[in-house]
Amino acid sequence: MNYDAKKGKRYLFFNDKLQPILKDPDKYIKPLRDRGIKVIVDILPNHQGVGYYNFKTTKKLLNLLVNVNNTLINMVLMATI
């Protein structure tokens, strides 16, 4: 999770280690799931004033949740194409 100071918003950011896994889930995630292994991805703050303490209003939290929701929907849609 990163912070865009110009927009004053937090957003999801997938680093260079996670991007290949998310772009090719059939190669990296499916073999694990086929073995019954549950794969979990956690959302961590990236030391930019985006820790959970920094959500001073419900609106700021909801903005991040909308971003997370949209990202997950896109990932599901890409996995089913």
N, CA, C and O atoms as a MOPAC input file, in Angstrom:
PM7 MOZYME 1SCF
protein

 N      0.85600 1    -1.14200 1     0.00000 1
 C      0.00000 1     0.00000 1     0.00000 1
 C      0.91500 1     1.22100 1     0.00000 1
 O      1.78400 1     1.34700 1     0.86200 1
 N      0.72500 1     2.09700 1    -0.94200 1
 C      1.51900 1     3.31500 1    -1.05500 1
 C      0.63000 1     4.53400 1    -0.88600 1
 O     -0.58900 1     4.41800 1    -0.76000 1
 N      1.25300 1     5.69700 1    -0.88300 1
 C      0.54000 1     6.95300 1    -0.69200 1
 C      0.91100 1     7.91900 1    -1.80800 1
 O      2.09300 1     8.15900 1    -2.05800 1
 N     -0.10100 1     8.47600 1    -2.48300 1
 C      0.10100 1     9.49800 1    -3.51000 1
 C     -0.13600 1    10.84800 1    -2.84100 1
 O     -1.27900 1    11.22300 1    -2.58000 1
 N      0.95200 1    11.58200 1    -2.56200 1
 C      0.84100 1    12.84600 1    -1.82700 1
 C      0.07100 1    13.90200 1    -2.62000 1
 O     -0.64500 1    14.71000 1    -2.02900 1
 N      0.20500 1    13.90700 1    -3.93800 1
 C     -0.51000 1    14.90500 1    -4.75600 1
 C     -2.01700 1    14.71200 1    -4.67600 1
 O     -2.77100 1    15.68100 1    -4.59000 1
 N     -2.45100 1    13.45800 1    -4.70300 1
 C     -3.88400 1    13.16100 1    -4.64600 1
 C     -4.36800 1    12.96400 1    -3.21300 1
 O     -5.57100 1    12.97800 1    -2.95400 1
 N     -3.43500 1    12.78200 1    -2.28600 1
 C     -3.80100 1    12.54800 1    -0.90100 1
 C     -4.51500 1    11.22000 1    -0.70100 1
 O     -5.38000 1    11.09000 1     0.16600 1
 N     -4.14100 1    10.22600 1    -1.52000 1
 C     -4.82300 1     8.93200 1    -1.45300 1
 C     -3.82500 1     7.79100 1    -1.32400 1
 O     -2.69500 1     7.85700 1    -1.80600 1
 N     -4.28600 1     6.75200 1    -0.66100 1
 C     -3.53100 1     5.51600 1    -0.56900 1
 C     -3.96700 1     4.59500 1    -1.70400 1
 O     -5.11300 1     4.65800 1    -2.14800 1
 N     -3.07200 1     3.75000 1    -2.17000 1
 C     -3.41100 1     2.84200 1    -3.26300 1
 C     -2.57300 1     1.57600 1    -3.15800 1
 O     -1.51300 1     1.55800 1    -2.53200 1
 N     -3.06900 1     0.53500 1    -3.77900 1
 C     -2.33100 1    -0.73200 1    -3.79500 1
 C     -1.15500 1    -0.63600 1    -4.75000 1
 O     -1.25100 1    -0.04200 1    -5.82400 1
 N     -0.06400 1    -1.22200 1    -4.34600 1
 C      1.12500 1    -1.27800 1    -5.18600 1
 C      1.70000 1    -2.67800 1    -5.07800 1
 O      1.96300 1    -3.17000 1    -3.98100 1
 N      1.89400 1    -3.31600 1    -6.22200 1
 C      2.47100 1    -4.65600 1    -6.24800 1
 C      3.92100 1    -4.54400 1    -6.69200 1
 O      4.20200 1    -4.15600 1    -7.82600 1
 N      4.84700 1    -4.88700 1    -5.79000 1
 C      6.26200 1    -4.73700 1    -6.11200 1
 C      6.71000 1    -5.73200 1    -7.18400 1
 O      5.94000 1    -6.58800 1    -7.62200 1
 N      7.96100 1    -5.60000 1    -7.59100 1
 C      8.48100 1    -6.41600 1    -8.69400 1
 C      8.55600 1    -7.90600 1    -8.34100 1
 O      8.67400 1    -8.73900 1    -9.24000 1
 N      8.49200 1    -8.24900 1    -7.07900 1
 C      8.48800 1    -9.66500 1    -6.69000 1
 C      7.09200 1   -10.27200 1    -6.81300 1
 O      6.95200 1   -11.45800 1    -7.11200 1
 N      6.07200 1    -9.46900 1    -6.58400 1
 C      4.69800 1    -9.96900 1    -6.59200 1
 C      4.03700 1    -9.87100 1    -7.96900 1
 O      3.16900 1   -10.68200 1    -8.29200 1
 N      4.43200 1    -8.89500 1    -8.77600 1
 C      3.79600 1    -8.68600 1   -10.08500 1
 C      3.81600 1    -9.92300 1   -10.98300 1
 O      2.77900 1   -10.25700 1   -11.55600 1
 N      4.94100 1   -10.61300 1   -11.13300 1
 C      4.93000 1   -11.80300 1   -12.00000 1
 C      3.97100 1   -12.88100 1   -11.50500 1
 O      3.34500 1   -13.57600 1   -12.30500 1
 N      3.85700 1   -13.01700 1   -10.19300 1
 C      2.95900 1   -14.03100 1    -9.63100 1
 C      1.51100 1   -13.69800 1    -9.95500 1
 O      0.73400 1   -14.57300 1   -10.33600 1
 N      1.15500 1   -12.43700 1    -9.80300 1
 C     -0.22200 1   -12.01700 1   -10.06200 1
 C     -0.55100 1   -11.98600 1   -11.55200 1
 O     -1.70200 1   -12.17800 1   -11.94100 1
 N      0.45700 1   -11.74600 1   -12.37800 1
 C      0.21900 1   -11.71400 1   -13.82500 1
 C      0.11300 1   -13.11300 1   -14.42700 1
 O     -0.48500 1   -13.28400 1   -15.48900 1
 N      0.68500 1   -14.11300 1   -13.76200 1
 C      0.65100 1   -15.47300 1   -14.28200 1
 C      0.25600 1   -16.45700 1   -13.17500 1
 O      1.05300 1   -17.30900 1   -12.78500 1
 N     -0.98600 1   -16.33500 1   -12.66800 1
 C     -1.40500 1   -17.20600 1   -11.56400 1
 C     -1.43200 1   -18.69200 1   -11.93100 1
 O     -1.26700 1   -19.55000 1   -11.06300 1
 N     -1.64000 1   -18.99700 1   -13.21600 1
 C     -1.64500 1   -20.40800 1   -13.62400 1
 C     -0.28400 1   -21.05800 1   -13.40400 1
 O     -0.19800 1   -22.24700 1   -13.09600 1
 N      0.76800 1   -20.27800 1   -13.56200 1
 C      2.11800 1   -20.80700 1   -13.40100 1
 C      2.51600 1   -20.89200 1   -11.92400 1
 O      3.13800 1   -21.86600 1   -11.49900 1
 N      2.15300 1   -19.86300 1   -11.14300 1
 C      2.66200 1   -19.78100 1    -9.77300 1
 C      1.66100 1   -20.20500 1    -8.69400 1
 O      2.05200 1   -20.82100 1    -7.70300 1
 N      0.39700 1   -19.88800 1    -8.87100 1
 C     -0.59000 1   -20.12900 1    -7.81600 1
 C     -1.34800 1   -21.43600 1    -8.01700 1
 O     -1.57100 1   -22.18000 1    -7.06300 1
 N     -1.74400 1   -21.71700 1    -9.25700 1
 C     -2.55800 1   -22.90700 1    -9.52100 1
 C     -1.89800 1   -24.20700 1    -9.05400 1
 O     -2.58500 1   -25.03600 1    -8.45700 1
 N     -0.59700 1   -24.42800 1    -9.29500 1
 C      0.00600 1   -25.68400 1    -8.82700 1
 C     -0.09200 1   -25.85500 1    -7.30500 1
 O     -0.24700 1   -26.97100 1    -6.81100 1
 N     -0.00100 1   -24.76200 1    -6.58200 1
 C     -0.12000 1   -24.83800 1    -5.13400 1
 C     -1.54600 1   -25.16300 1    -4.72300 1
 O     -1.78200 1   -26.00000 1    -3.85100 1
 N     -2.49000 1   -24.48900 1    -5.36100 1
 C     -3.90100 1   -24.72900 1    -5.04100 1
 C     -4.31400 1   -26.15100 1    -5.41400 1
 O     -5.12700 1   -26.76900 1    -4.72600 1
 N     -3.74700 1   -26.66700 1    -6.51200 1
 C     -4.03800 1   -28.04600 1    -6.91500 1
 C     -3.58600 1   -29.05300 1    -5.85900 1
 O     -4.13400 1   -30.15100 1    -5.77200 1
 N     -2.58900 1   -28.68100 1    -5.06000 1
 C     -2.10200 1   -29.53000 1    -3.97800 1
 C     -2.84000 1   -29.27600 1    -2.66500 1
 O     -2.52100 1   -29.86800 1    -1.63400 1
 N     -3.83000 1   -28.38600 1    -2.72200 1
 C     -4.60400 1   -28.09000 1    -1.51800 1
 C     -3.99800 1   -27.00400 1    -0.64800 1
 O     -4.41000 1   -26.81300 1     0.49600 1
 N     -3.01500 1   -26.29000 1    -1.19300 1
 C     -2.36800 1   -25.22100 1    -0.42900 1
 C     -3.11500 1   -23.91100 1    -0.68300 1
 O     -3.33200 1   -23.51800 1    -1.83000 1
 N     -3.49900 1   -23.24900 1     0.39400 1
 C     -4.18700 1   -21.96300 1     0.28700 1
 C     -3.13600 1   -20.86500 1     0.11500 1
 O     -2.16100 1   -20.81900 1     0.86500 1
 N     -3.32700 1   -19.99200 1    -0.85800 1
 C     -2.40300 1   -18.89100 1    -1.12300 1
 C     -3.04100 1   -17.60600 1    -0.62300 1
 O     -4.16900 1   -17.28000 1    -0.99400 1
 N     -2.32000 1   -16.88100 1     0.21500 1
 C     -2.82700 1   -15.65200 1     0.80400 1
 C     -1.86700 1   -14.51100 1     0.48300 1
 O     -0.65000 1   -14.66200 1     0.59700 1
 N     -2.41800 1   -13.37800 1     0.08500 1
 C     -1.63200 1   -12.16600 1    -0.14000 1
 C     -2.10100 1   -11.13700 1     0.87500 1
 O     -3.29700 1   -10.86900 1     0.99100 1
 N     -1.16700 1   -10.56800 1     1.60200 1
 C     -1.47600 1    -9.59700 1     2.64400 1
 C     -1.20300 1    -8.18200 1     2.12800 1
 O     -0.36800 1    -7.98100 1     1.24600 1
 N     -1.90700 1    -7.22400 1     2.68100 1
 C     -1.69500 1    -5.81900 1     2.32600 1
 C     -0.90700 1    -5.17400 1     3.45500 1
 O     -1.36000 1    -5.13500 1     4.59900 1
 N      0.27500 1    -4.66900 1     3.12600 1
 C      1.13600 1    -4.03900 1     4.12100 1
 C      1.39900 1    -2.58600 1     3.75300 1
 O      1.53900 1    -2.26300 1     2.57300 1
 N      1.46800 1    -1.70700 1     4.74700 1
 C      1.83700 1    -0.32300 1     4.46100 1
 C      3.30300 1    -0.24600 1     4.05200 1
 O      4.12100 1    -1.05200 1     4.49500 1
 N      3.63100 1     0.72500 1     3.20700 1
 C      4.97400 1     0.83200 1     2.64800 1
 C      5.75300 1     2.00600 1     3.23800 1
 O      6.49300 1     2.67500 1     2.51600 1
 N      5.60100 1     2.26700 1     4.52600 1
 C      6.37600 1     3.28200 1     5.24500 1
 C      6.24900 1     4.67300 1     4.63700 1
 O      7.22500 1     5.42200 1     4.59600 1
 N      5.06400 1     5.02300 1     4.16900 1
 C      4.84600 1     6.34200 1     3.57200 1
 C      3.67700 1     7.05900 1     4.25100 1
 O      2.95800 1     7.80900 1     3.59200 1
 N      3.48000 1     6.85300 1     5.50600 1
 C      2.34800 1     7.47100 1     6.17500 1
 C      1.03500 1     6.82500 1     5.78300 1
 O     -0.00500 1     7.48300 1     5.74600 1
 N      1.08400 1     5.54300 1     5.49200 1
 C     -0.13000 1     4.84900 1     5.07000 1
 C     -0.49400 1     3.72100 1     6.02600 1
 O     -1.28600 1     2.84200 1     5.68700 1
 N      0.08100 1     3.75000 1     7.20800 1
 C     -0.26700 1     2.73100 1     8.18500 1
 C     -1.72500 1     2.85900 1     8.59400 1
 O     -2.38000 1     3.86800 1     8.33400 1
 N     -2.20300 1     1.83500 1     9.22500 1
 C     -3.61400 1     1.81300 1     9.60400 1
 C     -3.96300 1     2.96100 1    10.54100 1
 O     -5.10200 1     3.42800 1    10.55000 1
 N     -3.00800 1     3.41600 1    11.32100 1
 C     -3.22700 1     4.54700 1    12.22000 1
 C     -3.52800 1     5.82600 1    11.43400 1
 O     -4.21400 1     6.71400 1    11.94000 1
 N     -3.02400 1     5.92400 1    10.21100 1
 C     -3.17200 1     7.13800 1     9.40700 1
 C     -4.54400 1     7.30300 1     8.76800 1
 O     -4.79800 1     8.32600 1     8.13300 1
 N     -5.42200 1     6.34200 1     8.91500 1
 C     -6.77700 1     6.48900 1     8.39500 1
 C     -7.59200 1     7.28600 1     9.41600 1
 O     -8.21500 1     6.71500 1    10.31100 1
 N     -7.57800 1     8.60500 1     9.26700 1
 C     -8.22600 1     9.48000 1    10.24400 1
 C     -9.73600 1     9.57100 1    10.04000 1
 O    -10.46600 1     9.93200 1    10.96400 1
 N    -10.20100 1     9.25000 1     8.85300 1
 C    -11.64100 1     9.32700 1     8.58900 1
 C    -12.11200 1     8.04400 1     7.91500 1
 O    -11.32800 1     7.32000 1     7.30100 1
 N    -13.37900 1     7.78700 1     8.04000 1
 C    -13.97100 1     6.62800 1     7.38200 1
 C    -13.85500 1     6.76800 1     5.87100 1
 O    -13.65400 1     5.77500 1     5.17100 1
 N    -13.97900 1     7.98500 1     5.36300 1
 C    -13.90500 1     8.22200 1     3.91500 1
 C    -12.55000 1     7.77900 1     3.35600 1
 O    -12.48900 1     7.17100 1     2.28700 1
 N    -11.46500 1     8.08000 1     4.07400 1
 C    -10.14200 1     7.67300 1     3.59100 1
 C    -10.01800 1     6.15100 1     3.54100 1
 O     -9.44000 1     5.59800 1     2.60500 1
 N    -10.55700 1     5.49300 1     4.53800 1
 C    -10.53300 1     4.03000 1     4.54000 1
 C    -11.38700 1     3.47300 1     3.41500 1
 O    -10.98100 1     2.53400 1     2.72900 1
 N    -12.56600 1     4.04400 1     3.22100 1
 C    -13.45000 1     3.56800 1     2.15000 1
 C    -12.82900 1     3.76800 1     0.77700 1
 O    -13.01400 1     2.93200 1    -0.10800 1
 N    -12.09200 1     4.86600 1     0.58100 1
 C    -11.40700 1     5.09100 1    -0.70200 1
 C    -10.41600 1     3.96700 1    -0.98900 1
 O    -10.33100 1     3.48400 1    -2.11900 1
 N     -9.66800 1     3.55100 1     0.03000 1
 C     -8.72500 1     2.44100 1    -0.16100 1
 C     -9.47900 1     1.14900 1    -0.43600 1
 O     -9.07800 1     0.37500 1    -1.30500 1
 N    -10.54500 1     0.90900 1     0.27800 1
 C    -11.31700 1    -0.32400 1     0.07800 1
 C    -11.91000 1    -0.39600 1    -1.32600 1
 O    -11.99200 1    -1.48000 1    -1.90400 1
 N    -12.32400 1     0.73500 1    -1.87900 1
 C    -12.81400 1     0.75600 1    -3.26300 1
 C    -11.68200 1     0.36600 1    -4.20400 1
 O    -11.88800 1    -0.40900 1    -5.13700 1
 N    -10.48000 1     0.90400 1    -3.96100 1
 C     -9.31800 1     0.56000 1    -4.78300 1
 C     -8.99300 1    -0.92700 1    -4.68000 1
 O     -8.70700 1    -1.56900 1    -5.69000 1
 N     -9.03500 1    -1.47700 1    -3.46900 1
 C     -8.77800 1    -2.91100 1    -3.27300 1
 C     -9.83500 1    -3.73300 1    -4.00100 1
 O     -9.50700 1    -4.69400 1    -4.69700 1
 N    -11.08800 1    -3.36400 1    -3.84400 1
 C    -12.18700 1    -4.07600 1    -4.50000 1
 C    -12.01900 1    -4.07700 1    -6.02100 1
 O    -12.13600 1    -5.12400 1    -6.65800 1
 N    -11.74900 1    -2.92300 1    -6.59600 1
 C    -11.57900 1    -2.82800 1    -8.05200 1
 C    -10.38700 1    -3.64100 1    -8.53100 1
 O    -10.44400 1    -4.26900 1    -9.58800 1
 N     -9.31400 1    -3.63000 1    -7.76300 1
 C     -8.12900 1    -4.41500 1    -8.13000 1
 C     -8.45200 1    -5.90200 1    -8.10900 1
 O     -8.06600 1    -6.63100 1    -9.02200 1
 N     -9.15500 1    -6.35800 1    -7.08000 1
 C     -9.50900 1    -7.77200 1    -6.99600 1
 C    -10.45200 1    -8.18500 1    -8.11300 1
 O    -10.30300 1    -9.26900 1    -8.67500 1
 N    -11.41300 1    -7.34600 1    -8.44100 1
 C    -12.32900 1    -7.64900 1    -9.54900 1
 C    -11.54800 1    -7.78100 1   -10.85000 1
 O    -11.79400 1    -8.70500 1   -11.62500 1
 N    -10.60600 1    -6.86900 1   -11.10000 1
 C     -9.79000 1    -6.95500 1   -12.32000 1
 C     -8.95500 1    -8.22300 1   -12.34200 1
 O     -8.80600 1    -8.85200 1   -13.39000 1
 N     -8.40500 1    -8.60600 1   -11.18500 1
 C     -7.59600 1    -9.82300 1   -11.12900 1
 C     -8.44500 1   -11.05700 1   -11.42100 1
 O     -8.00000 1   -11.95600 1   -12.13500 1
 N     -9.64900 1   -11.11400 1   -10.88400 1
 C    -10.55400 1   -12.24200 1   -11.13400 1
 C    -10.94100 1   -12.29100 1   -12.59800 1
 O    -10.95500 1   -13.36000 1   -13.20800 1
 N    -11.25600 1   -11.13000 1   -13.16500 1
 C    -11.65300 1   -11.09200 1   -14.57900 1
 C    -10.49800 1   -11.53500 1   -15.47300 1
 O    -10.71400 1   -12.26300 1   -16.44200 1
 N     -9.28800 1   -11.11000 1   -15.16500 1
 C     -8.12800 1   -11.49800 1   -15.97400 1
 C     -7.85500 1   -12.99200 1   -15.84300 1
 O     -7.40000 1   -13.62600 1   -16.79600 1
 N     -8.12800 1   -13.55500 1   -14.67600 1
 C     -7.86500 1   -14.98800 1   -14.45500 1
 C     -8.87600 1   -15.85700 1   -15.17900 1
 O     -8.60500 1   -17.02900 1   -15.44400 1
 N    -10.04700 1   -15.29800 1   -15.50800 1
 C    -11.06200 1   -16.10500 1   -16.15400 1
 C    -11.08900 1   -15.93200 1   -17.66600 1
 O    -11.85900 1   -16.60000 1   -18.35500 1
 N    -10.26200 1   -15.05100 1   -18.17700 1
 C    -10.24200 1   -14.83300 1   -19.64200 1
 C     -9.39200 1   -15.88600 1   -20.30700 1
 O     -9.24700 1   -15.88100 1   -21.53000 1

